């Protein structure tokens, strides 16, 4: 069976060789991603000022709004395992390695968020899949949520 210009070999579960896959995976950014930039532009246009990737806080949140004691994580569905999301699949090759990696990511995220909540921060987690749509009213709820402390320490969207 052919995929693009590469032939799929018997027993091979990936459509590209190991070196190509490694190069592709190493090119995935952790900062300044398109979903993160979308949120940053949205908040900046509405007068919010924030710190980026504050290393003094657990998990180095993508956005930190000290005035409101709010941090925002813009999570990739694949790497951070957004439950029920179509982007949160498990690659067929090296399944056990991937599952262990994903479990470490989820556990680290949980610990970081728990630490932030205990320290008095409100945590907003925005998932990549919700930020892919091009709806202009997509984040209209966010400014009010940041300004108003409704008692919720952790908010996930969508």
OpenMM code with the backbone's topology and positions (N, CA, C; nanometers):
from openmm import Vec3, app, unit

residues = "UNK UNK UNK UNK UNK UNK UNK UNK UNK UNK UNK UNK UNK UNK UNK UNK UNK UNK UNK UNK UNK UNK UNK UNK UNK UNK UNK UNK UNK UNK UNK UNK UNK UNK UNK UNK UNK UNK UNK UNK UNK UNK UNK UNK UNK UNK UNK UNK UNK UNK UNK UNK UNK UNK UNK UNK UNK UNK UNK UNK UNK UNK UNK UNK UNK UNK UNK UNK UNK UNK UNK UNK UNK UNK UNK UNK UNK UNK UNK UNK UNK UNK UNK UNK UNK UNK UNK UNK UNK UNK UNK UNK UNK UNK UNK UNK UNK UNK UNK UNK UNK UNK UNK UNK UNK UNK UNK UNK UNK UNK UNK UNK UNK UNK UNK UNK UNK UNK UNK UNK UNK UNK UNK UNK UNK UNK UNK UNK UNK UNK UNK UNK UNK UNK UNK UNK UNK UNK UNK UNK UNK UNK UNK UNK UNK UNK UNK UNK UNK UNK UNK UNK UNK UNK UNK UNK UNK UNK".split()
positions = [
    Vec3(0.0845, -0.1182, 0.0000),
    Vec3(0.0000, 0.0000, 0.0000),
    Vec3(0.0891, 0.1246, 0.0000),
    Vec3(0.0512, 0.2246, -0.0761),
    Vec3(0.1297, 0.3471, -0.0873),
    Vec3(0.0664, 0.4598, -0.0082),
    Vec3(0.1508, 0.5391, 0.0608),
    Vec3(0.1095, 0.6596, 0.1321),
    Vec3(0.2003, 0.7717, 0.0850),
    Vec3(0.1462, 0.8625, 0.0069),
    Vec3(0.2305, 0.9685, -0.0473),
    Vec3(0.3357, 0.9069, -0.1365),
    Vec3(0.4628, 0.9399, -0.1095),
    Vec3(0.5699, 0.8838, -0.1902),
    Vec3(0.6466, 0.7749, -0.1157),
    Vec3(0.5899, 0.7243, -0.0050),
    Vec3(0.6567, 0.6196, 0.0723),
    Vec3(0.5749, 0.4911, 0.0695),
    Vec3(0.6455, 0.3800, 0.0594),
    Vec3(0.5770, 0.2517, 0.0609),
    Vec3(0.5676, 0.2037, 0.2052),
    Vec3(0.4515, 0.1526, 0.2410),
    Vec3(0.4321, 0.0982, 0.3755),
    Vec3(0.4873, -0.0439, 0.3782),
    Vec3(0.5819, -0.0673, 0.4685),
    Vec3(0.6453, -0.1981, 0.4775),
    Vec3(0.5672, -0.2893, 0.5709),
    Vec3(0.5743, -0.4199, 0.5498),
    Vec3(0.5048, -0.5130, 0.6397),
    Vec3(0.5550, -0.4950, 0.7835),
    Vec3(0.4618, -0.4900, 0.8774),
    Vec3(0.4990, -0.4751, 1.0181),
    Vec3(0.5261, -0.3318, 1.0594),
    Vec3(0.5330, -0.2403, 0.9651),
    Vec3(0.5598, -0.1001, 0.9969),
    Vec3(0.4270, -0.0313, 1.0304),
    Vec3(0.4205, 0.0328, 1.1461),
    Vec3(0.2951, 0.0946, 1.1878),
    Vec3(0.2940, 0.2445, 1.1627),
    Vec3(0.4047, 0.3014, 1.1225),
    Vec3(0.4121, 0.4445, 1.0944),
    Vec3(0.4347, 0.4621, 0.9446),
    Vec3(0.3876, 0.5707, 0.8889),
    Vec3(0.4024, 0.5910, 0.7444),
    Vec3(0.5323, 0.6624, 0.7091),
    Vec3(0.6100, 0.7013, 0.8097),
    Vec3(0.7412, 0.7624, 0.7857),
    Vec3(0.8463, 0.6879, 0.8677),
    Vec3(0.9719, 0.6982, 0.8283),
    Vec3(1.0777, 0.6293, 0.9009),
    Vec3(1.1065, 0.6995, 1.0339),
    Vec3(1.1855, 0.6337, 1.1192),
    Vec3(1.2110, 0.6842, 1.2546),
    Vec3(1.2772, 0.8221, 1.2541),
    Vec3(1.3740, 0.8424, 1.1652),
    Vec3(1.4450, 0.9698, 1.1613),
    Vec3(1.3507, 1.0841, 1.1214),
    Vec3(1.2659, 1.0583, 1.0231),
    Vec3(1.1709, 1.1605, 0.9796),
    Vec3(1.0719, 1.1913, 1.0912),
    Vec3(1.0191, 1.0865, 1.1570),
    Vec3(0.9244, 1.1063, 1.2667),
    Vec3(0.9916, 1.1853, 1.3798),
    Vec3(1.1159, 1.1528, 1.4113),
    Vec3(1.1894, 1.2229, 1.5163),
    Vec3(1.2040, 1.3712, 1.4824),
    Vec3(1.2402, 1.3987, 1.3573),
    Vec3(1.2535, 1.5384, 1.3137),
    Vec3(1.1198, 1.6115, 1.3221),
    Vec3(1.0134, 1.5434, 1.2798),
    Vec3(0.8807, 1.6049, 1.2846),
    Vec3(0.8396, 1.6356, 1.4285),
    Vec3(0.8613, 1.5413, 1.5184),
    Vec3(0.8204, 1.5589, 1.6581),
    Vec3(0.9046, 1.6657, 1.7270),
    Vec3(1.0316, 1.6758, 1.6928),
    Vec3(1.1165, 1.7766, 1.7569),
    Vec3(1.0813, 1.9175, 1.7105),
    Vec3(1.0100, 1.9279, 1.5995),
    Vec3(0.9690, 2.0591, 1.5493),
    Vec3(0.8417, 2.1125, 1.6135),
    Vec3(0.7794, 2.0330, 1.7006),
    Vec3(0.6565, 2.0771, 1.7657),
    Vec3(0.6919, 2.1759, 1.8756),
    Vec3(0.6320, 2.2933, 1.8682),
    Vec3(0.6639, 2.3995, 1.9631),
    Vec3(0.5850, 2.3829, 2.0918),
    Vec3(0.6426, 2.4335, 2.1998),
    Vec3(0.5738, 2.4341, 2.3277),
    Vec3(0.5275, 2.5738, 2.3657),
    Vec3(0.5865, 2.6731, 2.3040),
    Vec3(0.5519, 2.8125, 2.3331),
    Vec3(0.5143, 2.8828, 2.2029),
    Vec3(0.4366, 2.9888, 2.2174),
    Vec3(0.3963, 3.0712, 2.1022),
    Vec3(0.3249, 2.9900, 1.9942),
    Vec3(0.2453, 2.8942, 2.0358),
    Vec3(0.1679, 2.8149, 1.9414),
    Vec3(0.0525, 2.8992, 1.8869),
    Vec3(-0.0092, 2.8553, 1.7780),
    Vec3(-0.1204, 2.9307, 1.7198),
    Vec3(-0.2362, 2.9482, 1.8181),
    Vec3(-0.2779, 2.8421, 1.8902),
    Vec3(-0.3863, 2.8636, 1.9872),
    Vec3(-0.3469, 2.9638, 2.0963),
    Vec3(-0.2230, 2.9557, 2.1439),
    Vec3(-0.1769, 3.0484, 2.2473),
    Vec3(-0.1757, 3.1919, 2.1947),
    Vec3(-0.1279, 3.2103, 2.0742),
    Vec3(-0.1238, 3.3445, 2.0152),
    Vec3(-0.2647, 3.4013, 1.9961),
    Vec3(-0.3594, 3.3161, 1.9637),
    Vec3(-0.4982, 3.3589, 1.9478),
    Vec3(-0.5513, 3.4153, 2.0799),
    Vec3(-0.5244, 3.3453, 2.1898),
    Vec3(-0.5692, 3.3912, 2.3218),
    Vec3(-0.4965, 3.5194, 2.3608),
    Vec3(-0.3668, 3.5247, 2.3368),
    Vec3(-0.2897, 3.6447, 2.3714),
    Vec3(-0.3399, 3.7670, 2.2963),
    Vec3(-0.3623, 3.7530, 2.1661),
    Vec3(-0.4138, 3.8665, 2.0864),
    Vec3(-0.5514, 3.9099, 2.1358),
    Vec3(-0.6363, 3.8137, 2.1650),
    Vec3(-0.7714, 3.8427, 2.2125),
    Vec3(-0.7660, 3.9241, 2.3421),
    Vec3(-0.6881, 3.8765, 2.4400),
    Vec3(-0.6826, 3.9453, 2.5690),
    Vec3(-0.6148, 4.0819, 2.5579),
    Vec3(-0.5085, 4.0912, 2.4813),
    Vec3(-0.4373, 4.2182, 2.4669),
    Vec3(-0.5280, 4.3238, 2.4026),
    Vec3(-0.6057, 4.2837, 2.3039),
    Vec3(-0.6972, 4.3769, 2.2357),
    Vec3(-0.8050, 4.4289, 2.3302),
    Vec3(-0.8305, 4.3569, 2.4384),
    Vec3(-0.9314, 4.3985, 2.5354),
    Vec3(-0.8702, 4.4627, 2.6594),
    Vec3(-0.7441, 4.4993, 2.6492),
    Vec3(-0.6794, 4.5762, 2.7553),
    Vec3(-0.6122, 4.4963, 2.8643),
    Vec3(-0.6103, 4.3655, 2.8537),
    Vec3(-0.5453, 4.2840, 2.9561),
    Vec3(-0.3948, 4.2814, 2.9315),
    Vec3(-0.3202, 4.2908, 3.0397),
    Vec3(-0.1752, 4.2776, 3.0320),
    Vec3(-0.1361, 4.1564, 3.1151),
    Vec3(-0.0385, 4.0850, 3.0705),
    Vec3(-0.0064, 3.9566, 3.1309),
    Vec3(0.1418, 3.9284, 3.1193),
    Vec3(0.1861, 3.8318, 3.1967),
    Vec3(0.3223, 3.7796, 3.1867),
    Vec3(0.3157, 3.6493, 3.1089),
    Vec3(0.4216, 3.6209, 3.0370),
    Vec3(0.4282, 3.4976, 2.9586),
    Vec3(0.5181, 3.3955, 3.0271),
    Vec3(0.4705, 3.2735, 3.0371),
    Vec3(0.5514, 3.1599, 3.0819),
    Vec3(0.6293, 3.1910, 3.2093),
    Vec3(0.5598, 3.2350, 3.3124),
    Vec3(0.6210, 3.2748, 3.4396),
    Vec3(0.6827, 3.1534, 3.5079),
    Vec3(0.8150, 3.1463, 3.5053),
    Vec3(0.8860, 3.0302, 3.5584),
    Vec3(0.8842, 3.0233, 3.7109),
    Vec3(0.8410, 3.1313, 3.7755),
    Vec3(0.8336, 3.1283, 3.9215),
    Vec3(0.7084, 3.0552, 3.9698),
    Vec3(0.6168, 3.0231, 3.8788),
    Vec3(0.4937, 2.9527, 3.9144),
    Vec3(0.5000, 2.8074, 3.8664),
    Vec3(0.4355, 2.7164, 3.9390),
    Vec3(0.4356, 2.5758, 3.8966),
    Vec3(0.3792, 2.5594, 3.7565),
    Vec3(0.4515, 2.4872, 3.6715),
    Vec3(0.4058, 2.4596, 3.5361),
    Vec3(0.4307, 2.5711, 3.4372),
    Vec3(0.4897, 2.6815, 3.4790),
    Vec3(0.5134, 2.7974, 3.3908),
    Vec3(0.3914, 2.8255, 3.3030),
    Vec3(0.2823, 2.8736, 3.3620),
    Vec3(0.1595, 2.8954, 3.2846),
    Vec3(0.1842, 2.9807, 3.1612),
    Vec3(0.1086, 2.9533, 3.0553),
    Vec3(0.1246, 3.0268, 2.9304),
    Vec3(0.0991, 3.1755, 2.9511),
    Vec3(-0.0021, 3.2083, 3.0299),
    Vec3(-0.0347, 3.3481, 3.0611),
    Vec3(-0.0576, 3.3610, 3.2104),
    Vec3(-0.0056, 3.4665, 3.2668),
    Vec3(-0.0243, 3.4937, 3.4086),
    Vec3(-0.0755, 3.6368, 3.4217),
    Vec3(-0.1903, 3.6528, 3.4865),
    Vec3(-0.2495, 3.7843, 3.5086),
    Vec3(-0.2491, 3.8104, 3.6596),
    Vec3(-0.1367, 3.8627, 3.7131),
    Vec3(-0.1225, 3.8785, 3.8580),
    Vec3(-0.2299, 3.9680, 3.9201),
    Vec3(-0.2731, 4.0700, 3.8484),
    Vec3(-0.3740, 4.1616, 3.9007),
    Vec3(-0.5015, 4.0875, 3.9418),
    Vec3(-0.5342, 3.9824, 3.8687),
    Vec3(-0.6566, 3.9069, 3.8942),
    Vec3(-0.6294, 3.7723, 3.9625),
    Vec3(-0.5030, 3.7410, 3.9878),
    Vec3(-0.4615, 3.6122, 4.0443),
    Vec3(-0.5144, 3.4969, 3.9573),
    Vec3(-0.4973, 3.5125, 3.8265),
    Vec3(-0.5443, 3.4140, 3.7293),
    Vec3(-0.4263, 3.3704, 3.6430),
    Vec3(-0.4186, 3.2403, 3.6182),
    Vec3(-0.3224, 3.1876, 3.5208),
    Vec3(-0.4007, 3.1110, 3.4154),
    Vec3(-0.3474, 3.1110, 3.2938),
    Vec3(-0.4130, 3.0425, 3.1831),
    Vec3(-0.3133, 2.9464, 3.1187),
    Vec3(-0.3580, 2.8224, 3.1049),
    Vec3(-0.2828, 2.7226, 3.0304),
    Vec3(-0.3572, 2.6991, 2.8993),
    Vec3(-0.2856, 2.7055, 2.7868),
    Vec3(-0.3426, 2.6713, 2.6571),
    Vec3(-0.2838, 2.5346, 2.6228),
    Vec3(-0.3659, 2.4305, 2.6401),
    Vec3(-0.3178, 2.2933, 2.6311),
    Vec3(-0.3438, 2.2323, 2.4935),
    Vec3(-0.2455, 2.1592, 2.4445),
    Vec3(-0.2635, 2.0788, 2.3244),
    Vec3(-0.3365, 1.9508, 2.3610),
    Vec3(-0.4396, 1.9172, 2.2877),
    Vec3(-0.5226, 1.8009, 2.3195),
    Vec3(-0.4429, 1.6700, 2.3124),
    Vec3(-0.3514, 1.6592, 2.2178),
    Vec3(-0.2730, 1.5370, 2.2016),
    Vec3(-0.1791, 1.5150, 2.3200),
    Vec3(-0.0994, 1.6136, 2.3530),
    Vec3(0.0032, 1.5982, 2.4563),
    Vec3(-0.0536, 1.5964, 2.5972),
    Vec3(-0.1625, 1.6683, 2.6196),
    Vec3(-0.2160, 1.6813, 2.7553),
    Vec3(-0.3422, 1.5989, 2.7771),
    Vec3(-0.3811, 1.5201, 2.6760),
    Vec3(-0.4860, 1.4187, 2.6866),
    Vec3(-0.6232, 1.4752, 2.7201),
    Vec3(-0.6747, 1.5565, 2.6312),
    Vec3(-0.8095, 1.6102, 2.6471),
    Vec3(-0.9092, 1.4957, 2.6319),
    Vec3(-0.9774, 1.4624, 2.7405),
    Vec3(-1.0681, 1.3479, 2.7408),
    Vec3(-1.1807, 1.3648, 2.6397),
    Vec3(-1.2032, 1.2600, 2.5629),
    Vec3(-1.3120, 1.2588, 2.4669),
    Vec3(-1.2857, 1.3367, 2.3391),
    Vec3(-1.1677, 1.3915, 2.3243),
    Vec3(-1.1357, 1.4730, 2.2068),
    Vec3(-1.0762, 1.3856, 2.0966),
    Vec3(-1.1153, 1.4132, 1.9721),
    Vec3(-1.0638, 1.3355, 1.8596),
    Vec3(-0.9144, 1.3586, 1.8379),
    Vec3(-0.8597, 1.4690, 1.8892),
    Vec3(-0.7170, 1.4979, 1.8738),
    Vec3(-0.6320, 1.4244, 1.9782),
    Vec3(-0.6967, 1.3589, 2.0710),
    Vec3(-0.6278, 1.2924, 2.1811),
    Vec3(-0.6147, 1.1420, 2.1541),
    Vec3(-0.5571, 1.1078, 2.0416),
    Vec3(-0.5418, 0.9671, 2.0042),
    Vec3(-0.4071, 0.9140, 2.0536),
    Vec3(-0.3896, 0.7840, 2.0481),
    Vec3(-0.2634, 0.7196, 2.0861),
    Vec3(-0.2006, 0.6631, 1.9589),
    Vec3(-0.0766, 0.7038, 1.9263),
    Vec3(-0.0096, 0.6485, 1.8075),
    Vec3(0.0009, 0.4961, 1.8156),
    Vec3(-0.0041, 0.4317, 1.7016),
    Vec3(-0.0035, 0.2853, 1.6963),
    Vec3(0.1334, 0.2261, 1.7300),
    Vec3(0.2408, 0.2940, 1.6918),
    Vec3(0.3741, 0.2395, 1.7203),
    Vec3(0.4185, 0.2822, 1.8596),
    Vec3(0.4884, 0.1929, 1.9274),
    Vec3(0.5401, 0.2181, 2.0625),
    Vec3(0.4295, 0.2626, 2.1582),
    Vec3(0.3184, 0.1940, 2.1525),
    Vec3(0.2005, 0.2331, 2.2296),
    Vec3(0.2296, 0.2475, 2.3794),
    Vec3(0.3045, 0.1525, 2.4366),
    Vec3(0.3333, 0.1574, 2.5804),
    Vec3(0.4184, 0.2786, 2.6176),
    Vec3(0.5126, 0.3134, 2.5308),
    Vec3(0.5964, 0.4317, 2.5551),
    Vec3(0.5108, 0.5573, 2.5540),
    Vec3(0.4220, 0.5665, 2.4553),
    Vec3(0.3338, 0.6832, 2.4454),
    Vec3(0.2418, 0.6927, 2.5661),
    Vec3(0.1831, 0.5802, 2.6064),
    Vec3(0.0916, 0.5823, 2.7203),
    Vec3(0.1622, 0.6271, 2.8478),
    Vec3(0.2858, 0.5811, 2.8669),
    Vec3(0.3630, 0.6235, 2.9847),
    Vec3(0.3929, 0.7732, 2.9778),
    Vec3(0.4309, 0.8211, 2.8614),
    Vec3(0.4590, 0.9642, 2.8416),
    Vec3(0.3342, 1.0480, 2.8699),
    Vec3(0.2212, 1.0057, 2.8150),
    Vec3(0.0971, 1.0793, 2.8363),
    Vec3(0.0588, 1.0806, 2.9845),
    Vec3(0.0761, 0.9671, 3.0515),
    Vec3(0.0422, 0.9593, 3.1936),
    Vec3(0.1283, 1.0563, 3.2750),
    Vec3(0.2568, 1.0655, 3.2419),
    Vec3(0.3455, 1.1607, 3.3100),
    Vec3(0.2991, 1.3038, 3.2870),
    Vec3(0.2601, 1.3358, 3.1643),
    Vec3(0.2132, 1.4713, 3.1340),
    Vec3(0.0878, 1.5053, 3.2137),
    Vec3(-0.0079, 1.4141, 3.2156),
    Vec3(-0.1338, 1.4377, 3.2867),
    Vec3(-0.1077, 1.4539, 3.4362),
    Vec3(-0.0248, 1.3695, 3.4913),
    Vec3(0.0067, 1.3771, 3.6355),
    Vec3(0.0788, 1.5080, 3.6687),
    Vec3(0.1740, 1.5478, 3.5860),
    Vec3(0.2455, 1.6741, 3.6077),
    Vec3(0.1493, 1.7926, 3.5989),
    Vec3(0.0597, 1.7909, 3.5000),
    Vec3(-0.0397, 1.8981, 3.4880),
    Vec3(-0.1257, 1.9066, 3.6133),
    Vec3(-0.1718, 1.7912, 3.6618),
    Vec3(-0.2576, 1.7887, 3.7810),
    Vec3(-0.1847, 1.8452, 3.9030),
    Vec3(-0.0601, 1.8037, 3.9220),
    Vec3(0.0176, 1.8537, 4.0358),
    Vec3(0.0396, 2.0043, 4.0263),
    Vec3(0.0733, 2.0528, 3.9075),
    Vec3(0.0960, 2.1965, 3.8893),
    Vec3(-0.0306, 2.2767, 3.9165),
    Vec3(-0.1429, 2.2298, 3.8645),
    Vec3(-0.2693, 2.3017, 3.8854),
    Vec3(-0.3084, 2.2986, 4.0328),
    Vec3(-0.2927, 2.1835, 4.0974),
    Vec3(-0.3229, 2.1749, 4.2418),
    Vec3(-0.2364, 2.2706, 4.3215),
    Vec3(-0.1081, 2.2804, 4.2871),
    Vec3(-0.0169, 2.3730, 4.3575),
    Vec3(-0.0599, 2.5177, 4.3378),
    Vec3(-0.0990, 2.5529, 4.2177),
    Vec3(-0.1437, 2.6894, 4.1899),
    Vec3(-0.2710, 2.7229, 4.2663),
    Vec3(-0.3649, 2.6303, 4.2696),
    Vec3(-0.4911, 2.6526, 4.3414),
    Vec3(-0.4637, 2.6684, 4.4908),
    Vec3(-0.3778, 2.5840, 4.5460),
    Vec3(-0.3422, 2.5955, 4.6889),
    Vec3(-0.2749, 2.7294, 4.7196),
    Vec3(-0.2037, 2.7842, 4.6212),
    Vec3(-0.1358, 2.9127, 4.6402),
    Vec3(-0.2292, 3.0317, 4.6162),
    Vec3(-0.3575, 3.0042, 4.5872),
    Vec3(-0.4544, 3.1119, 4.5728),
    Vec3(-0.4757, 3.1621, 4.4311),
    Vec3(-0.4281, 3.0895, 4.3313),
    Vec3(-0.4479, 3.1289, 4.1918),
    Vec3(-0.5725, 3.0612, 4.1374),
    Vec3(-0.6422, 3.1295, 4.0489),
    Vec3(-0.7490, 3.0673, 3.9709),
    Vec3(-0.6860, 3.0200, 3.8409),
    Vec3(-0.7203, 2.8997, 3.7995),
    Vec3(-0.6575, 2.8379, 3.6836),
    Vec3(-0.7620, 2.8190, 3.5743),
    Vec3(-0.7307, 2.8688, 3.4550),
    Vec3(-0.8161, 2.8485, 3.3384),
    Vec3(-0.7378, 2.7634, 3.2392),
    Vec3(-0.7979, 2.6516, 3.1996),
    Vec3(-0.7359, 2.5621, 3.1021),
    Vec3(-0.8163, 2.5720, 2.9733),
    Vec3(-0.7516, 2.6179, 2.8677),
    Vec3(-0.8144, 2.6284, 2.7360),
    Vec3(-0.7560, 2.5189, 2.6477),
    Vec3(-0.8429, 2.4412, 2.5843),
    Vec3(-0.7982, 2.3303, 2.5023),
    Vec3(-0.7886, 2.3717, 2.3558),
    Vec3(-0.6879, 2.3182, 2.2910),
    Vec3(-0.6574, 2.3470, 2.1505),
    Vec3(-0.7786, 2.3283, 2.0588),
    Vec3(-0.8553, 2.2210, 2.0788),
    Vec3(-0.9675, 2.1918, 1.9890),
    Vec3(-1.0722, 2.3029, 1.9911),
    Vec3(-1.0922, 2.3665, 2.1052),
    Vec3(-1.1892, 2.4740, 2.1152),
    Vec3(-1.1418, 2.6026, 2.0514),
    Vec3(-1.0118, 2.6161, 2.0355),
    Vec3(-0.9543, 2.7381, 1.9790),
    Vec3(-0.9309, 2.7270, 1.8287),
    Vec3(-0.9627, 2.6141, 1.7691),
    Vec3(-0.9407, 2.5952, 1.6261),
    Vec3(-1.0474, 2.6625, 1.5411),
    Vec3(-1.1657, 2.6820, 1.5972),
    Vec3(-1.2733, 2.7453, 1.5203),
    Vec3(-1.2397, 2.8919, 1.4968),
    Vec3(-1.2950, 2.9476, 1.3928),
    Vec3(-1.2676, 3.0866, 1.3561),
    Vec3(-1.3832, 3.1783, 1.3936),
    Vec3(-1.4532, 3.1446, 1.4986),
    Vec3(-1.5672, 3.2222, 1.5458),
    Vec3(-1.5151, 3.3430, 1.6242),
    Vec3(-1.5578, 3.4631, 1.5866),
    Vec3(-1.5080, 3.5842, 1.6530),
    Vec3(-1.5564, 3.5944, 1.7969),
    Vec3(-1.6687, 3.5308, 1.8290),
    Vec3(-1.7231, 3.5367, 1.9652),
    Vec3(-1.6734, 3.4209, 2.0514),
    Vec3(-1.5761, 3.3502, 1.9995),
    Vec3(-1.5256, 3.2296, 2.0637),
    Vec3(-1.4863, 3.2494, 2.2104),
    Vec3(-1.4171, 3.3557, 2.2408),
    Vec3(-1.3643, 3.3788, 2.3754),
    Vec3(-1.4328, 3.4945, 2.4489),
    Vec3(-1.5489, 3.5347, 2.4041),
    Vec3(-1.6162, 3.6489, 2.4662),
    Vec3(-1.6425, 3.6296, 2.6155),
    Vec3(-1.6529, 3.5084, 2.6608),
    Vec3(-1.6768, 3.4789, 2.8015),
    Vec3(-1.5524, 3.5015, 2.8880),
    Vec3(-1.4347, 3.4999, 2.8277),
    Vec3(-1.3087, 3.5002, 2.9027),
    Vec3(-1.2831, 3.6281, 2.9840),
    Vec3(-1.3020, 3.7486, 2.9304),
    Vec3(-1.2749, 3.8686, 3.0121),
    Vec3(-1.3574, 3.8752, 3.1404),
    Vec3(-1.4862, 3.8432, 3.1326),
    Vec3(-1.5692, 3.8448, 3.2536),
    Vec3(-1.5247, 3.7384, 3.3527),
    Vec3(-1.4864, 3.6235, 3.3024),
    Vec3(-1.4396, 3.5155, 3.3895),
    Vec3(-1.3118, 3.5562, 3.4609),
    Vec3(-1.2238, 3.6256, 3.3928),
    Vec3(-1.0992, 3.6711, 3.4543),
    Vec3(-1.1282, 3.7760, 3.5616),
    Vec3(-1.2136, 3.8719, 3.5291),
    Vec3(-1.2417, 3.9826, 3.6220),
    Vec3(-1.3231, 3.9401, 3.7435),
    Vec3(-1.4163, 3.8496, 3.7248),
    Vec3(-1.5078, 3.8119, 3.8325),
    Vec3(-1.4637, 3.6819, 3.8970),
    Vec3(-1.4359, 3.6895, 4.0247),
    Vec3(-1.4012, 3.5680, 4.0984),
    Vec3(-1.5319, 3.5044, 4.1452),
    Vec3(-1.5746, 3.4011, 4.0750),
    Vec3(-1.7007, 3.3356, 4.1098),
    Vec3(-1.6795, 3.2178, 4.2031),
    Vec3(-1.5628, 3.2079, 4.2607),
    Vec3(-1.5335, 3.0998, 4.3554),
    Vec3(-1.4760, 2.9759, 4.2919),
    Vec3(-1.4811, 2.9655, 4.1589),
    Vec3(-1.4250, 2.8484, 4.0931),
    Vec3(-1.2739, 2.8640, 4.0817),
    Vec3(-1.2014, 2.7650, 4.1309),
    Vec3(-1.0552, 2.7714, 4.1269),
    Vec3(-1.0005, 2.7172, 3.9963),
    Vec3(-1.0783, 2.6306, 3.9303),
    Vec3(-1.0304, 2.5703, 3.8053),
    Vec3(-1.1428, 2.5708, 3.7033),
    Vec3(-1.1143, 2.6257, 3.5867),
    Vec3(-1.2126, 2.6334, 3.4793),
    Vec3(-1.1509, 2.5722, 3.3556),
    Vec3(-1.2232, 2.4796, 3.2914),
    Vec3(-1.1758, 2.4186, 3.1672),
    Vec3(-1.2707, 2.4555, 3.0555),
    Vec3(-1.2133, 2.4828, 2.9381),
    Vec3(-1.2951, 2.5135, 2.8211),
    Vec3(-1.2298, 2.4572, 2.6976),
    Vec3(-1.2989, 2.3992, 2.6069),
    Vec3(-1.4390, 2.3569, 2.6149),
    Vec3(-1.4513, 2.2286, 2.6903),
] * unit.nanometer
topology = app.Topology()
chain = topology.addChain("A")
for resn in residues:
    res = topology.addResidue(resn, chain)
    for name in ("N", "CA", "C"):
        topology.addAtom(name, app.Element.getBySymbol(name[0]), res)
